[in-house]
Amino acid sequence: MKNKLYFDDMELMQLEFCMEQTKDQMMMGGEIRRHASITQKIKKEMKDRTKKNKSYTTEGLLAQIEAEIERRTKSES
């Protein structure tokens, strides 16, 4: 059985940043390959989300802000 982790967009961006910062600290062949594999999966997920949800774009950010404003407006009523 395969477990799947879910990261929201900001968590995924943070994870990508952390992977970039630790890239040069990998010493052994196995850890270099695993680090590269994880980084590749993160980048693919971010690319997929950009295509599907317009995540990481100005358009997507504006849609998220509008949805949050609408949610808050409804909860105040």
C-alpha positions as CSV (number, residue, x, y, z in Angstrom):
1,M,0.0,0.0,0.0
2,K,1.3,3.4,-1.0
3,N,1.0,6.3,1.4
4,K,0.8,9.8,-0.2
5,L,1.9,12.9,1.5
6,Y,0.2,16.2,0.8
7,F,1.8,19.6,1.1
8,D,0.0,22.8,0.4
9,D,1.6,25.2,-2.1
10,M,3.5,27.2,0.5
11,E,4.9,24.1,2.2
12,L,5.9,22.7,-1.2
13,M,7.8,26.0,-2.0
14,Q,9.5,25.8,1.4
15,L,10.5,22.2,0.7
16,E,11.9,23.1,-2.7
17,F,13.9,25.9,-1.0
18,C,15.3,23.5,1.7
19,M,16.3,21.0,-1.0
20,E,18.1,23.6,-2.9
21,Q,19.9,24.8,0.3
22,T,21.0,21.2,1.2
23,K,22.0,20.1,-2.3
24,D,25.8,20.8,-1.8
25,Q,25.8,18.9,1.5
26,M,25.2,15.5,-0.1
27,M,28.4,13.5,-0.1
28,M,27.7,9.8,-0.9
29,G,26.4,8.5,-4.2
30,G,23.2,7.1,-2.7
31,E,22.2,10.3,-0.8
32,I,23.0,12.4,-3.9
33,R,20.7,10.2,-6.0
34,R,17.9,10.3,-3.4
35,H,18.2,14.0,-3.0
36,A,18.0,14.5,-6.8
37,S,15.0,12.1,-6.9
38,I,13.1,14.0,-4.2
39,T,14.0,17.3,-5.8
40,Q,12.7,16.1,-9.1
41,K,9.4,14.9,-7.6
42,I,8.9,18.3,-5.9
43,K,9.5,20.2,-9.1
44,K,7.2,17.9,-11.0
45,E,4.4,18.4,-8.4
46,M,4.9,22.2,-8.6
47,K,4.8,22.1,-12.4
48,D,1.6,19.9,-12.3
49,R,-0.1,22.3,-9.9
50,T,0.8,25.3,-12.0
51,K,-0.8,23.7,-15.0
52,K,-3.8,22.4,-13.1
53,N,-4.5,25.1,-10.6
54,K,-2.4,28.0,-11.8
55,S,-0.5,27.7,-8.5
56,Y,2.7,29.8,-8.2
57,T,1.3,32.3,-10.7
58,T,-0.1,35.8,-10.2
59,E,-3.5,34.7,-11.6
60,G,-3.6,31.8,-9.2
61,L,-2.6,34.0,-6.2
62,L,-5.4,36.5,-7.1
63,A,-7.9,33.6,-7.3
64,Q,-6.8,32.4,-3.8
65,I,-7.1,35.9,-2.3
66,E,-10.6,36.4,-3.9
67,A,-11.8,33.0,-2.5
68,E,-10.4,33.9,1.0
69,I,-12.2,37.3,0.9
70,E,-15.4,35.7,-0.2
71,R,-15.1,33.0,2.6
72,R,-14.5,35.7,5.2
73,T,-17.3,37.9,4.0
74,K,-19.8,35.0,4.2
75,S,-18.6,34.1,7.7
76,E,-19.2,37.7,8.9
77,S,-22.8,37.7,7.6
